Amino acid sequence: MVQHSDRPLRESVRKGLTLALLVALVPLMGCEPRGKAPGGRSAGLACPRPQAFLTSQEFNAQEQQLRALRQQAFAGDFFAQIDLARRYGGQEAEARKTYDPVEAAVWYELALANPDGFAPIVTARQNRRLGGARLEDCRQAERLGAFNGLEHLLGRMSSDERQEVRDRVIYVLSTQGAEGFRTLARLHDVGFGPFGDPNEASPIEPRKLEGRRLPAAATLFTRNDMDVYQFNYLAAQSGDVAGFVMLKDFERSSPGRAALGSDAEAKAKRWTPPFEFYPPEAPESGVPHSDESAPSGEAAALALARLDELPFLHVGHALAFLQVIPKPILTKAELSTTEAQTFQAMLGRPMTGRLSPLEEVRAIQYAAVSGQARSQLTLAVMYAEGVGLPRDYARAFYWFSQADRQGSPEAKYAMSTFFSLGMEGVADQDKASAVVYQIDGALAGFKPSAQRLRELLAQVSRAPRT
């Protein structure tokens, strides 16, 4: 069933406003020459854009500027993605102490994969008003500069650093929903260029793609049909018509691809993003990389609205584990303004002194990622029940398994429930495993029973309906 929303309208309005801004600016500014890109090559002509942020080195100013750019970049703004990459990897990054080659590579890759960088955005009539092909030419120059910057950075990275770039790119695209999944499918598809773009629009010269030694930027994502099918399937599952069409076209393209169906669907149902939230690491400046993905859709809004069903005690335990507070607290009122600001600073969010519902969810996610079994179990139930986060059985299964590895008897029994009931998103339905887990749970001092699981669910969310 196709889900209807106002997002296409909002996107149309946003792009319309962007075009209107460019129409107004180009006659006045034209395409301005830009300095050399990282690696020493000229970045060519830069597309006109509103006045750049001041290049202050003050911590608070840098934090505000970077956060504003990240908000636009997470939302898919092509120019913000390029400007953000330059902020982290350009010549001035060292002076500002914002230099972070992995983060710079992430945003160059996302800009190169962004359709706004290569898809036509003006009609022939509008192009004549803008003075010919200048707007299209400067976008090509922006992409060429981004490619040169990415190539320069990747050429100096270890395999682990390149994997970190891939993981961060995948996470950001996964937060964009169906559009991001379609981009991920193209990045893995041999039918497209190295950045999911049409081959004729690639910033890499064709002769460089024909030799055995490909540019590093062309090999960041491995081409394979399984991932193409998986990401198109994830897009289609969200109700996206374009994702469904791409999936069917992909299936019809060859018998071998059609045969991937059942395996790729099973893999897609188990798929989880590389991160729970964007890693809030920080370069020398101390400004953390904030997660600016905006929860969207009815399911996300409903899940956050239900967060009150989760006793604040669990947030308190997470904050104590993260050493934000000296000991667990029972109520939100016990959390001081300074303590709330400390945690908000860790996330790179505005330090209002009062945690938002999303920041309370982040506390549990942060503690779970950092290895606290209690928070891992809580997070698993939140995903299973749709409290604070949209219901996602694949993620619930993942966090139950993480808590299970740490010896949580409740997690062991929950895992057996997943196996034996065949929850959606869990491919392994081996009932023999259920028996093993139940016995294992009993040996850990926990007597598995339906009543005990009901009590567990009631403790961390709501009592399940019977």
Backbone torsions as a table, in degrees:
resi	resn	phi	psi	omega
1	MET	NA	131.1	-179.4
2	VAL	-77.9	131.4	178.1
3	GLN	-90.4	127.6	179.3
4	HIS	-92.8	138.1	176.9
5	SER	-151.1	173.4	180.0
6	ASP	-92.8	7.3	-177.5
7	ARG	-61.8	-45.3	178.6
8	PRO	-56.2	-38.0	179.0
9	LEU	-65.2	-44.9	179.8
10	ARG	-62.5	-41.7	-179.9
11	GLU	-63.7	-40.0	179.4
12	SER	-63.5	-43.0	178.9
13	VAL	-63.8	-45.1	-179.3
14	ARG	-59.3	-47.4	-178.7
15	LYS	-67.9	-33.1	176.3
16	GLY	-63.9	-41.9	178.4
17	LEU	-65.8	-38.8	178.5
18	THR	-61.7	-44.9	179.5
19	LEU	-63.3	-42.6	179.3
20	ALA	-60.5	-39.7	178.9
21	LEU	-64.2	-42.5	179.6
22	LEU	-66.6	-39.2	178.2
23	VAL	-59.5	-38.8	-179.0
24	ALA	-74.1	-34.1	-172.5
25	LEU	-86.3	-36.6	-171.9
26	VAL	-60.1	-45.2	179.0
27	PRO	-59.7	-29.0	-177.5
28	LEU	-85.0	-37.6	-170.3
29	MET	-110.0	-31.4	-174.4
30	GLY	64.1	-164.0	175.9
31	CYS	-97.0	120.3	-173.8
32	GLU	-95.8	141.8	176.4
33	PRO	-66.4	143.2	178.4
34	ARG	-117.1	158.7	-179.3
35	GLY	-66.8	-174.1	-177.7
36	LYS	-73.5	141.3	177.5
37	ALA	-79.5	165.1	175.5
38	PRO	-54.4	136.6	-176.8
39	GLY	102.1	-8.9	173.1
40	GLY	92.4	-3.7	-178.9
41	ARG	-91.5	149.2	-179.1
42	SER	-69.5	137.3	177.9
43	ALA	-83.3	-2.8	177.0
44	GLY	75.5	-143.8	-177.5
45	LEU	-89.1	137.7	179.1
46	ALA	-101.7	136.7	177.0
47	CYS	-65.3	144.2	178.3
48	PRO	-65.6	144.9	178.3
49	ARG	-152.9	165.0	178.7
50	PRO	-56.9	160.4	-177.8
51	GLN	-52.3	133.7	-177.7
52	ALA	-68.5	159.3	175.7
53	PHE	-62.6	150.7	174.1
54	LEU	-62.5	146.2	-175.5
55	THR	-93.8	51.1	179.2
56	SER	-67.8	146.0	177.1
57	GLN	-99.7	2.4	176.9
58	GLU	-65.8	139.3	-175.3
59	PHE	-57.5	-52.0	-175.8
60	ASN	-62.4	-39.1	179.8
61	ALA	-67.4	-43.7	179.1
62	GLN	-62.3	-41.2	179.9
63	GLU	-60.1	-45.3	-179.6
64	GLN	-65.7	-42.6	-178.7
65	GLN	-65.3	-46.8	-179.3
66	LEU	-64.6	-39.8	-178.4
67	ARG	-66.1	-39.8	178.2
68	ALA	-63.4	-42.7	177.6
69	LEU	-65.1	-40.2	-179.3
70	ARG	-65.5	-38.1	177.8
71	GLN	-59.4	-44.3	179.2
72	GLN	-69.6	-39.9	-177.9
73	ALA	-67.2	-42.1	176.7
74	PHE	-61.0	-33.1	-179.1
75	ALA	-78.6	-2.4	175.3
76	GLY	98.9	16.5	179.9
77	ASP	-76.0	117.3	-175.8
78	PHE	-59.1	-47.6	-176.1
79	PHE	-70.8	-36.5	177.5
80	ALA	-64.3	-37.6	179.3
81	GLN	-63.4	-42.5	178.6
82	ILE	-67.7	-44.8	-179.3
83	ASP	-64.4	-35.3	178.8
84	LEU	-67.5	-41.1	177.8
85	ALA	-60.4	-41.2	178.6
86	ARG	-66.7	-34.0	178.3
87	ARG	-62.1	-36.5	-177.7
88	TYR	-89.8	-23.2	-173.8
89	GLY	-128.0	-0.9	-176.9
90	GLY	-77.9	-179.0	-175.7
91	GLN	-64.2	-29.9	-177.1
92	GLU	-88.1	-5.6	-176.3
93	ALA	-63.3	-36.1	180.0
94	GLU	-63.3	-42.9	-179.0
95	ALA	-65.8	-37.0	-179.7
96	ARG	-82.6	-7.4	-176.9
97	LYS	62.4	33.2	176.8
98	THR	-107.7	5.3	-174.2
99	TYR	-63.3	123.4	179.0
100	ASP	-152.4	96.1	-174.0
101	PRO	-61.5	-35.7	178.5
102	VAL	-64.1	-46.8	-178.3
103	GLU	-66.4	-38.2	177.5
104	ALA	-62.0	-43.2	-179.5
105	ALA	-63.9	-36.9	178.9
106	VAL	-57.1	-48.1	-173.8
107	TRP	-79.2	-27.9	171.1
108	TYR	-64.0	-45.0	179.7
109	GLU	-61.8	-43.6	-179.6
110	LEU	-65.5	-36.7	177.2
111	ALA	-66.2	-42.3	-179.7
112	LEU	-67.0	-28.7	179.1
113	ALA	-88.3	-5.3	-176.0
114	ASN	-78.3	120.4	-179.3
115	PRO	-58.4	-25.6	179.0
116	ASP	-63.9	-15.9	179.2
117	GLY	-85.9	-19.1	-177.7
118	PHE	-130.8	-13.9	179.1
119	ALA	-80.4	140.7	177.8
120	PRO	-57.7	134.5	-179.4
121	ILE	-121.3	0.7	178.0
122	VAL	-132.8	151.4	175.1
123	THR	-81.3	168.7	179.5
124	ALA	-59.7	-40.1	179.9
125	ARG	-64.9	-43.6	179.0
126	GLN	-65.7	-36.1	-179.6
127	ASN	-64.5	-36.6	177.3
128	ARG	-65.0	-39.0	178.8
129	ARG	-63.9	-30.0	-178.6
130	LEU	-87.0	4.4	176.1
131	GLY	88.1	41.7	177.7
132	GLY	90.6	-141.6	-172.1
133	ALA	-95.5	19.8	-173.9
134	ARG	-60.3	-40.4	-177.4
135	LEU	-66.2	-43.6	178.8
136	GLU	-65.8	-39.8	-178.9
137	ASP	-63.9	-41.9	-177.1
138	CYS	-71.1	-30.2	175.1
139	ARG	-66.5	-38.7	176.5
140	GLN	-63.0	-38.4	179.0
141	ALA	-67.1	-38.6	177.4
142	GLU	-61.1	-42.4	-179.2
143	ARG	-68.9	-37.2	177.8
144	LEU	-64.7	-41.7	176.6
145	GLY	-63.0	-39.1	178.6
146	ALA	-65.5	-41.3	178.4
147	PHE	-62.4	-45.4	-179.9
148	ASN	-62.6	-39.5	177.8
149	GLY	-64.4	-43.9	180.0
150	LEU	-65.1	-43.2	-179.3
151	GLU	-62.2	-41.0	179.2
152	HIS	-61.9	-43.1	-177.4
153	LEU	-71.2	-47.2	-177.4
154	LEU	-64.6	-31.3	-178.8
155	GLY	-65.2	-14.4	-179.0
156	ARG	-112.6	11.7	-175.8
157	MET	-103.2	152.4	172.1
158	SER	-79.6	169.5	178.4
159	SER	-64.3	-34.8	178.0
160	ASP	-65.7	-39.7	178.5
161	GLU	-66.8	-38.0	177.3
162	ARG	-65.5	-37.3	176.8
163	GLN	-63.9	-38.0	177.4
164	GLU	-62.7	-39.8	176.2
165	VAL	-60.9	-48.6	180.0
166	ARG	-57.5	-47.7	-176.7
167	ASP	-61.2	-41.8	-178.8
168	ARG	-68.2	-38.9	177.1
169	VAL	-62.4	-45.4	179.8
170	ILE	-60.8	-42.6	-179.7
171	TYR	-61.6	-49.3	-177.9
172	VAL	-59.4	-45.5	179.8
173	LEU	-64.7	-34.7	179.4
174	SER	-65.5	-27.3	179.2
175	THR	-75.9	-12.1	-179.3
176	GLN	-90.9	4.0	176.2
177	GLY	72.0	-144.2	-173.5
178	ALA	-57.6	-40.7	-179.6
179	GLU	-60.7	-41.8	178.6
180	GLY	-67.3	-38.5	178.4
181	PHE	-65.5	-37.3	177.6
182	ARG	-65.1	-38.0	176.8
183	THR	-63.5	-42.0	178.0
184	LEU	-62.6	-38.4	177.4
185	ALA	-61.8	-44.0	-179.5
186	ARG	-66.0	-36.0	-180.0
187	LEU	-61.4	-25.8	-179.1
188	HIS	-99.7	-1.6	-171.9
189	ASP	-96.2	123.9	179.9
190	VAL	-65.5	-15.5	179.7
191	GLY	-75.9	-7.3	179.8
192	PHE	-119.6	171.4	176.8
193	GLY	-70.7	176.1	-176.0
194	PRO	-60.0	-20.0	-179.0
195	PHE	-112.3	24.4	-179.3
196	GLY	72.3	16.3	-177.7
197	ASP	-101.2	163.5	173.6
198	PRO	-60.2	142.6	-177.3
199	ASN	-57.1	-35.5	-177.6
200	GLU	-72.9	-15.0	-179.8
201	ALA	-99.4	1.6	-175.5
202	SER	-64.5	138.3	176.1
203	PRO	-76.2	-5.5	179.3
204	ILE	-93.6	131.6	179.2
205	GLU	-61.1	137.7	-176.9
206	PRO	-53.3	-37.9	-177.7
207	ARG	-64.7	-27.6	179.3
208	LYS	-75.6	-17.7	179.2
209	LEU	-94.0	-5.2	-177.2
210	GLU	-97.2	-19.5	-178.3
211	GLY	-81.9	175.6	179.9
212	ARG	-75.2	-34.2	-177.9
213	ARG	-95.3	96.0	-177.8
214	LEU	-81.3	154.5	173.1
215	PRO	-58.9	146.4	-178.4
216	ALA	-57.1	-37.5	-178.2
217	ALA	-65.5	-22.6	-179.5
218	ALA	-83.6	-7.5	-176.2
219	THR	-117.6	11.1	-177.0
220	LEU	-62.5	-40.4	177.4
221	PHE	-110.4	129.3	-179.8
222	THR	-77.4	131.8	179.3
223	ARG	-79.4	124.3	174.7
224	ASN	-160.8	144.0	-174.2
225	ASP	-68.2	-31.3	-177.6
226	MET	-61.2	-45.7	179.8
227	ASP	-69.3	-35.0	176.7
228	VAL	-59.4	-49.2	179.9
229	TYR	-61.8	-45.5	-176.5
230	GLN	-59.4	-47.5	-175.8
231	PHE	-74.1	-33.6	173.0
232	ASN	-65.1	-37.9	178.3
233	TYR	-63.2	-43.4	179.5
234	LEU	-63.5	-37.7	177.1
235	ALA	-65.6	-45.0	-179.1
236	ALA	-64.7	-36.9	-179.2
237	GLN	-64.5	-23.2	178.8
238	SER	-81.7	1.1	179.9
239	GLY	92.6	11.9	-177.3
240	ASP	-80.8	121.0	-177.6
241	VAL	-66.7	-42.6	-179.7
242	ALA	-62.0	-39.7	177.6
243	GLY	-63.1	-39.7	179.0
244	PHE	-65.1	-42.3	179.7
245	VAL	-64.3	-44.0	179.2
246	MET	-63.2	-37.2	179.3
247	LEU	-64.4	-46.2	-178.8
248	LYS	-67.9	-38.0	176.7
249	ASP	-63.6	-39.2	179.5
250	PHE	-64.4	-43.9	179.8
251	GLU	-62.4	-39.3	-176.2
252	ARG	-77.9	-12.0	-174.2
253	SER	-69.9	-26.8	177.2
254	SER	-164.4	151.4	177.9
255	PRO	-59.5	-36.0	-179.2
256	GLY	-62.9	-39.6	179.4
257	ARG	-69.6	-39.0	178.9
258	ALA	-63.1	-32.7	-177.9
259	ALA	-71.1	-13.9	-179.5
260	LEU	-75.9	-13.4	-170.3
261	GLY	-42.2	-61.8	-172.7
262	SER	-65.2	-42.0	180.0
263	ASP	-66.6	-42.3	-178.9
264	ALA	-67.1	-37.8	178.2
265	GLU	-66.0	-41.0	177.8
266	ALA	-62.9	-40.5	178.5
267	LYS	-65.8	-40.6	-179.4
268	ALA	-64.1	-36.8	-179.6
269	LYS	-68.9	-23.2	178.3
270	ARG	-94.8	-7.0	-171.2
271	TRP	-70.0	135.8	172.3
272	THR	-132.4	149.1	178.4
273	PRO	-61.6	159.7	-178.2
274	PRO	-64.3	-24.4	-176.9
275	PHE	-131.7	155.4	170.2
276	GLU	-76.6	-33.0	175.6
277	PHE	-156.5	164.0	-175.3
278	TYR	-63.5	130.6	-176.6
279	PRO	-57.9	118.1	-176.4
280	PRO	-81.6	48.1	177.5
281	GLU	-74.5	165.4	-176.1
282	ALA	-139.1	138.0	172.6
283	PRO	-73.9	-167.0	-174.3
284	GLU	-60.7	-27.2	-179.2
285	SER	-64.4	-23.7	-178.5
286	GLY	88.0	-0.7	178.8
287	VAL	-83.9	110.3	-175.9
288	PRO	-68.8	155.9	177.5
289	HIS	-79.7	97.0	-175.8
290	SER	-74.5	150.2	174.3
291	ASP	-89.5	111.5	-177.3
292	GLU	-107.1	19.1	176.0
293	SER	-69.1	136.2	-177.3
294	ALA	-103.1	114.8	176.8
295	PRO	-55.7	125.0	-177.6
296	SER	-129.8	160.6	178.2
297	GLY	96.7	161.1	-176.7
298	GLU	-64.9	-39.1	-178.1
299	ALA	-63.7	-42.4	-179.6
300	ALA	-66.4	-41.9	-180.0
301	ALA	-64.9	-42.6	-179.7
302	LEU	-65.2	-40.9	-179.5
303	ALA	-63.1	-43.9	179.1
304	LEU	-66.2	-36.0	179.3
305	ALA	-64.9	-24.0	-178.9
306	ARG	-90.2	4.1	-175.2
307	LEU	-62.2	-26.2	178.7
308	ASP	-61.4	-19.2	178.6
309	GLU	-73.4	-14.9	178.4
310	LEU	-91.0	117.2	178.7
311	PRO	-55.7	135.1	-177.2
312	PHE	-62.5	-17.4	178.1
313	LEU	-50.9	-37.7	-176.9
314	HIS	-71.1	-34.5	173.2
315	VAL	-67.4	-41.0	178.9
316	GLY	-60.3	-42.2	177.5
317	HIS	-64.3	-38.6	179.7
318	ALA	-65.4	-44.6	-179.6
319	LEU	-64.6	-36.0	177.3
320	ALA	-67.6	-40.9	178.2
321	PHE	-61.5	-36.4	180.0
322	LEU	-81.0	0.9	178.6
323	GLN	64.1	28.2	173.4
324	VAL	-79.1	-35.2	177.5
325	ILE	-126.6	155.2	-174.9
326	PRO	-70.2	-29.7	-179.7
327	LYS	-153.4	159.2	-178.6
328	PRO	-59.0	147.8	177.1
329	ILE	-123.0	159.6	-174.7
330	LEU	-95.4	-30.3	-174.1
331	THR	-130.1	157.7	178.8
332	LYS	-64.9	-29.7	-178.9
333	ALA	-64.0	-23.6	-179.6
334	GLU	-78.5	-10.4	-179.0
335	LEU	-85.9	120.1	-177.7
336	SER	-75.2	162.3	178.1
337	THR	-59.7	-43.4	-179.3
338	THR	-63.1	-40.9	179.6
339	GLU	-65.7	-40.9	177.3
340	ALA	-63.4	-41.1	179.1
341	GLN	-65.4	-35.7	178.3
342	THR	-60.2	-45.5	180.0
343	PHE	-69.6	-39.6	178.1
344	GLN	-61.5	-36.8	177.1
345	ALA	-65.4	-36.7	177.6
346	MET	-61.1	-33.8	-178.7
347	LEU	-87.9	-10.7	-176.2
348	GLY	74.8	30.4	-179.4
349	ARG	-108.4	161.6	-179.7
350	PRO	-55.9	133.7	-175.6
351	MET	-88.0	77.6	-178.4
352	THR	-79.1	-21.5	-178.3
353	GLY	87.0	3.0	177.4
354	ARG	-139.4	122.0	-175.8
355	LEU	-70.1	133.4	173.4
356	SER	-81.1	165.4	176.5
357	PRO	-55.5	-40.9	179.7
358	LEU	-63.7	-38.2	179.7
359	GLU	-69.8	-30.3	173.9
360	GLU	-66.0	-40.4	175.8
361	VAL	-63.4	-42.5	179.5
362	ARG	-59.4	-35.8	-179.8
363	ALA	-60.0	-44.6	179.7
364	ILE	-69.0	-40.6	177.9
365	GLN	-62.9	-44.1	-178.5
366	TYR	-61.6	-44.6	179.2
367	ALA	-66.3	-38.2	178.8
368	ALA	-64.0	-47.1	179.0
369	VAL	-61.4	-33.4	-178.2
370	SER	-81.8	-2.8	170.8
371	GLY	106.8	11.2	178.3
372	GLN	-81.7	117.0	-176.6
373	ALA	-60.8	-39.3	-179.0
374	ARG	-59.4	-45.8	179.6
375	SER	-69.9	-33.3	176.5
376	GLN	-62.1	-42.1	178.9
377	LEU	-66.9	-43.4	178.4
378	THR	-61.2	-44.8	-179.2
379	LEU	-63.3	-38.3	178.4
380	ALA	-60.2	-44.5	-179.3
381	VAL	-69.5	-36.2	177.1
382	MET	-59.1	-42.9	177.0
383	TYR	-68.3	-39.9	-178.8
384	ALA	-65.9	-33.1	-175.0
385	GLU	-100.9	-10.1	-178.5
386	GLY	73.1	34.7	179.2
387	VAL	-106.7	117.1	-178.7
388	GLY	82.4	-31.3	179.5
389	LEU	-136.6	146.3	178.9
390	PRO	-57.4	143.9	-179.7
391	ARG	-57.7	128.5	-177.5
392	ASP	-150.7	100.2	-174.6
393	TYR	-70.0	-28.5	177.6
394	ALA	-65.4	-43.2	178.3
395	ARG	-70.7	-36.6	177.2
396	ALA	-60.5	-45.8	179.8
397	PHE	-60.8	-40.9	-179.7
398	TYR	-61.2	-46.2	-176.3
399	TRP	-75.9	-30.2	171.3
400	PHE	-61.7	-40.5	-178.6
401	SER	-67.8	-35.8	177.9
402	GLN	-65.4	-43.7	177.8
403	ALA	-66.7	-36.4	178.5
404	ASP	-59.8	-41.3	-179.7
405	ARG	-62.4	-23.4	179.1
406	GLN	-93.3	6.5	174.0
407	GLY	89.4	17.8	178.9
408	SER	-71.1	116.2	-179.5
409	PRO	-65.8	-35.0	177.4
410	GLU	-62.8	-40.2	179.2
411	ALA	-65.0	-38.0	178.7
412	LYS	-59.6	-43.7	-178.9
413	TYR	-70.4	-37.9	177.5
414	ALA	-62.2	-38.6	177.7
415	MET	-61.7	-41.1	179.4
416	SER	-64.3	-35.3	177.9
417	THR	-64.3	-41.8	178.6
418	PHE	-61.7	-44.9	-180.0
419	PHE	-62.2	-49.6	-170.6
420	SER	-76.6	-30.7	-178.6
421	LEU	-89.0	-14.1	178.7
422	GLY	66.6	53.2	-177.7
423	MET	-61.9	147.8	179.4
424	GLU	-59.4	134.6	178.5
425	GLY	95.5	-7.5	179.7
426	VAL	-110.7	113.9	-172.2
427	ALA	-78.4	-33.8	-175.2
428	ASP	-80.9	112.0	-178.4
429	GLN	-111.9	31.3	-176.8
430	ASP	-71.2	105.7	-177.1
431	LYS	-69.7	-21.3	175.3
432	ALA	-62.9	-35.0	177.3
433	SER	-63.4	-34.0	179.8
434	ALA	-61.9	-42.2	179.7
435	VAL	-63.4	-43.3	179.1
436	VAL	-59.6	-44.4	-178.5
437	TYR	-66.5	-38.8	179.7
438	GLN	-64.2	-42.6	177.7
439	ILE	-64.6	-43.7	179.8
440	ASP	-59.5	-41.5	179.1
441	GLY	-63.9	-39.7	179.5
442	ALA	-65.3	-39.1	178.8
443	LEU	-66.0	-24.7	179.7
444	ALA	-83.7	7.7	177.9
445	GLY	90.9	11.7	-179.9
446	PHE	-118.0	121.8	179.3
447	LYS	-87.2	107.0	-176.5
448	PRO	-67.2	129.0	177.0
449	SER	-157.3	156.3	179.3
450	ALA	-60.9	-37.2	-179.6
451	GLN	-64.3	-39.9	-178.6
452	ARG	-66.4	-41.1	178.0
453	LEU	-65.5	-38.5	177.7
454	ARG	-61.6	-40.7	178.5
455	GLU	-65.1	-38.7	179.2
456	LEU	-62.9	-47.4	-179.6
457	LEU	-63.7	-39.3	178.9
458	ALA	-65.3	-33.5	-177.4
459	GLN	-68.2	-42.7	-174.4
460	VAL	-101.3	-6.8	174.6
461	SER	-149.7	-102.5	178.6
462	ARG	-134.5	159.3	177.0
463	ALA	-68.7	126.8	-179.1
464	PRO	-65.3	147.7	178.2
465	ARG	-69.7	142.2	179.2
466	THR	-107.0	NA	NA
